[in-house]
């Protein structure tokens, strides 16, 4: 039991809606983060509010009782509902099977958590799989706060909320609501059948240990203003809904939510109903058929559907959420994640709408790095986000087939015009942050040295400065200039009678200059991370892989150099969970990503492993070894992502984390669900799938 407690505690599930709202928790439903909860709503600007923390759940039968829930306090976990957890499943939505202790087939309760696709609404479904009727007593616990903040001790003693519970006596429905008066946050709910009663219980000093380890405030008070009770017969279910809006037709909403998951595979051993038999010899047992070793909960085809579904978690408000729970929309993350989005059904249309949204936010020739969130202004402190944007603009317009020939011509004209205006800003206008050198390379000034994806700063001083000429930035610019030429070629191909000619030959000259000067980055078996003047900074970092993996990298690097880059990265940087941000042989290497904000920032790009970099790693291999057989390629790519494939098929992961420790053992850290991490694994699996076909 202790081993299963530790196992389930380390696994996190996530649900999301197209609003940006989410639900998040662990495999044993003990909240370890302040962000864990059954409903966190979001508005169009990704301002998120935690509404429902958890539910106290007491089960009664024949004079006996036990709890399903567990709550972490400073000195204990109470009640010990985790002892009653038989098994949990994370995808396609979290499911939990409970029993009395010792676990037995006479008492079994299945709890399912689902989320609506288009609204901030969560559905909790309880099903009695026991051999007789059970009585349920529920006390929903509410937070009603910004999801980044906590309710200080004594918050709920100030009479700052109003709750209302209304029963429909004819249908036995319960409608309820709670409103926090000092911030006007509201929560609405509905119970399918049962009865309610007022309480006003405060759960004091609830403890979130994972916040404490990250150096943040970690205790709060939550409120339960009322209780709910109901009976369930054998195989009977009851539905509980939480939403940020009043529920007009709850049964219709239940149908919509359950329909969302109908076409998705479910783990092979999840029990559905208790078979009722009058035969004395029919033991009708559920527990023995459970796969406690999780040998294979999903086959290959089912796993790909689950992986695809986990990528769609991040699509919201015509944007991409960089990661759950604390990230909003980030320009760089969005543009990199779009490589996976483009492989989804109708992915080019989703990507096209996202790019249009970003094109309306351009300032000074740049797209926002961190988009406006929770009424905070967007920042424009990166250049690579914009270069990625221009590459995606070319790729998406090439793939997007919707509309007439006239529509396509207009789209290419718009893309060309937008690219020209941005290139003009980057190349021709004087800038205090970056400039084009005499040799054609783009150089960052010291004031802009934290403007790549390696952007951690301590006291405004970059931990990983990238001043000078960064290798991947120049590769990106080179690729954008080629994409610009190809955009014009595409336009002229469908509109030969009205040729759209290059307006500035300087761009072509700069492209040629970059191609020639790029050789300055070469350092025997790899690419230097950046140049200070003409002096290469010899650090083995993944930025060389980003440069070597881009769409037109073969224009810059020969196959033999691509092979050396890959093999060196494989030795210096590769781990089963991603690519290290710095070689362990470098004296600056940090083994572990842990501690408070400053300690973590010191390690963020100094050896910490990033899963999203597996895609540049794979794309470099594909370019370096084009003559490999189909089977060789499939086997090699499968070896690279083996850990994640096993994690999904065994049901041990519901998403892919942001980072891992740089040294063994590689524990997942940072955001538990990161968009570009999932996108990378999905892209690699789609490459494998296409080869198999």
BELBELWO-V140596 format. One record per backbone hydrogen bond with DSSP energy under -1.0 kcal/mol. NH is the residue of the N-H (numbers start at 1). CO is the residue of the C=O. E is the energy in kcal/mol with one decimal. If there is no record, write none. Layout:
# BELBELWO-V140596
NH,CO,E
NH,CO,E
This chain:
# BELBELWO-V140596
5,1,-2.3
6,2,-2.1
7,3,-2.4
8,4,-2.8
9,5,-2.0
10,6,-1.2
13,25,-2.4
15,23,-2.5
17,21,-1.9
18,117,-3.3
20,17,-1.7
22,40,-2.6
23,15,-2.1
24,37,-2.1
25,13,-1.7
27,8,-1.9
27,11,-1.9
29,26,-1.3
37,24,-2.5
38,52,-1.6
39,52,-1.3
40,22,-2.5
41,49,-2.2
43,47,-1.2
46,43,-1.9
49,41,-2.0
50,145,-2.7
51,39,-2.7
52,39,-1.5
53,141,-2.4
56,139,-2.4
58,137,-2.8
59,66,-3.4
60,135,-2.6
61,64,-2.4
64,61,-2.7
66,59,-1.8
68,57,-2.4
73,76,-3.0
78,71,-2.5
81,69,-1.5
83,80,-1.6
84,81,-1.7
86,97,-3.1
87,97,-1.3
89,95,-2.8
95,89,-2.4
96,111,-2.7
97,87,-2.8
98,109,-2.9
99,84,-2.2
109,98,-2.1
110,127,-2.6
111,96,-2.9
112,125,-2.5
113,94,-2.2
114,123,-2.6
116,121,-2.7
121,119,-1.9
122,242,-2.7
123,114,-3.2
124,240,-3.3
125,112,-2.7
126,238,-2.5
127,110,-2.5
128,236,-2.3
129,108,-2.3
131,106,-2.2
134,232,-2.2
135,60,-2.5
136,230,-3.3
137,58,-2.4
138,228,-3.5
139,56,-2.2
141,54,-3.0
142,223,-3.3
143,51,-2.0
145,50,-2.0
147,48,-1.6
149,146,-1.5
155,152,-2.2
157,154,-1.2
158,155,-1.1
162,179,-2.5
164,177,-2.5
166,175,-3.5
168,173,-3.2
172,168,-2.4
174,191,-2.4
175,166,-3.2
176,189,-2.3
177,164,-2.3
178,187,-2.2
179,162,-2.8
180,185,-3.0
181,160,-3.5
184,180,-1.3
187,178,-2.3
188,243,-3.2
189,176,-2.9
190,241,-1.8
191,174,-2.6
192,239,-2.6
194,172,-1.1
195,229,-2.3
197,227,-1.7
199,225,-2.5
200,224,-1.1
201,224,-2.8
203,222,-2.8
206,220,-3.0
207,72,-3.1
208,218,-2.8
210,32,-1.6
211,208,-1.1
212,208,-1.5
213,209,-2.2
215,212,-1.5
216,211,-2.7
220,206,-1.7
221,151,-1.6
222,203,-2.0
223,142,-2.0
224,201,-2.8
227,197,-3.0
228,138,-2.9
229,195,-2.7
230,136,-1.9
232,134,-2.6
235,128,-3.1
236,233,-2.0
238,126,-2.1
240,124,-2.8
241,190,-2.8
242,122,-2.4
243,188,-2.8
244,120,-1.3
253,249,-1.7
254,250,-2.3
255,251,-1.9
256,252,-2.1
257,253,-2.5
258,254,-2.7
259,255,-2.2
260,256,-1.3
264,261,-1.4
268,297,-1.2
270,267,-1.4
283,281,-1.2
289,286,-1.2
290,287,-1.5
292,290,-1.3
294,291,-1.3
297,649,-2.2
298,649,-1.2
303,299,-2.9
304,300,-1.9
305,301,-1.4
306,302,-2.3
307,303,-2.8
308,304,-2.4
309,305,-2.3
310,306,-2.2
311,307,-1.3
312,308,-1.5
314,311,-1.4
315,312,-1.5
316,319,-2.2
317,18,-1.6
321,314,-3.0
322,328,-3.2
324,673,-2.6
327,323,-1.1
331,369,-3.0
334,330,-2.7
335,331,-2.4
336,332,-2.2
337,333,-2.7
338,334,-1.7
339,336,-1.3
340,337,-1.6
341,337,-1.8
342,338,-2.5
343,340,-1.6
344,341,-1.8
347,344,-2.3
350,346,-1.7
351,347,-2.8
352,348,-2.3
353,349,-2.0
354,350,-1.9
355,351,-2.7
356,352,-2.1
357,353,-1.9
358,354,-2.0
359,355,-2.3
361,358,-1.7
363,366,-2.5
366,363,-1.7
369,379,-2.7
371,329,-2.3
373,376,-1.0
374,45,-1.2
376,373,-2.4
379,370,-2.2
387,383,-1.9
388,384,-2.9
389,385,-2.0
390,386,-2.0
391,387,-1.9
392,388,-2.6
393,389,-2.2
394,390,-1.6
395,391,-2.3
396,392,-3.3
397,393,-1.7
398,394,-1.7
399,395,-1.5
400,396,-2.7
408,404,-2.1
409,405,-2.3
410,406,-2.3
411,407,-2.3
412,408,-2.5
413,409,-2.4
414,410,-2.5
415,411,-2.6
416,412,-2.8
417,413,-2.7
418,414,-2.5
419,415,-2.4
420,416,-2.5
421,417,-2.3
422,418,-2.0
423,419,-2.9
424,420,-2.4
425,421,-1.5
426,422,-2.5
427,423,-3.1
428,424,-2.0
429,424,-1.0
435,443,-2.0
437,441,-3.4
440,437,-1.7
443,435,-3.0
444,468,-3.7
445,433,-3.0
448,445,-2.0
449,446,-1.5
451,448,-1.2
455,453,-1.5
458,461,-2.5
461,458,-1.7
463,456,-2.6
466,449,-1.9
468,444,-2.5
469,531,-2.6
471,529,-2.3
474,470,-1.8
475,471,-1.8
476,472,-2.4
477,473,-2.4
478,474,-2.3
479,475,-2.4
480,476,-2.5
481,477,-2.2
482,478,-1.8
483,479,-2.7
484,480,-2.4
485,481,-1.7
486,482,-2.3
487,483,-2.3
488,484,-1.6
489,485,-2.0
490,486,-2.7
491,487,-2.4
492,488,-2.8
493,489,-1.8
494,490,-1.4
495,491,-1.3
498,495,-1.3
507,504,-1.5
509,505,-1.9
510,506,-2.6
511,507,-2.3
512,508,-2.3
513,509,-2.3
514,510,-2.9
515,511,-2.2
516,512,-1.9
517,513,-3.0
518,514,-2.3
520,517,-2.3
521,518,-1.9
522,519,-1.2
523,526,-2.8
525,523,-2.4
528,521,-3.5
529,537,-1.9
531,469,-1.5
532,535,-2.6
535,532,-2.1
537,530,-2.9
539,537,-1.8
541,539,-1.3
544,541,-1.0
546,542,-1.8
547,543,-2.0
548,544,-2.5
549,545,-1.4
553,550,-1.8
555,552,-1.7
556,553,-1.8
557,553,-2.2
562,558,-2.4
563,559,-2.5
564,560,-1.8
565,561,-2.6
566,562,-2.4
567,563,-2.7
568,564,-2.5
569,565,-2.5
570,566,-2.5
571,567,-1.7
572,568,-3.0
573,569,-2.7
574,569,-1.6
575,578,-2.1
578,575,-1.3
579,610,-2.3
580,573,-2.9
581,608,-1.2
583,540,-1.3
586,583,-1.8
589,586,-1.9
590,606,-3.3
600,596,-2.6
601,597,-2.5
602,598,-1.9
604,600,-1.5
606,603,-1.4
608,603,-1.2
609,660,-2.4
610,579,-2.2
614,611,-2.1
615,612,-1.2
617,613,-1.9
618,614,-2.5
619,615,-3.1
620,616,-2.1
621,617,-1.8
622,618,-2.5
623,619,-1.7
624,620,-2.4
625,621,-2.3
628,625,-1.4
633,629,-2.4
634,630,-2.6
635,631,-2.6
636,632,-2.3
637,633,-2.7
638,634,-2.2
639,635,-1.9
640,636,-1.5
641,637,-1.5
645,641,-2.1
646,642,-2.6
647,643,-2.2
648,644,-2.2
649,645,-2.6
650,646,-2.4
651,648,-1.0
652,647,-2.3
653,647,-1.5
658,671,-2.6
659,669,-1.6
660,609,-2.0
661,667,-1.5
663,591,-1.8
667,665,-1.2
669,659,-3.6
673,324,-1.4
674,656,-2.8
675,322,-2.7
678,674,-2.2
679,675,-2.7
680,676,-1.8
681,677,-1.8
682,678,-2.6
683,679,-2.7
684,680,-2.2
685,681,-2.4
686,682,-2.2
687,683,-2.0
688,684,-2.2
689,685,-2.8
690,686,-2.3
691,687,-1.9
692,688,-2.2
693,689,-1.8
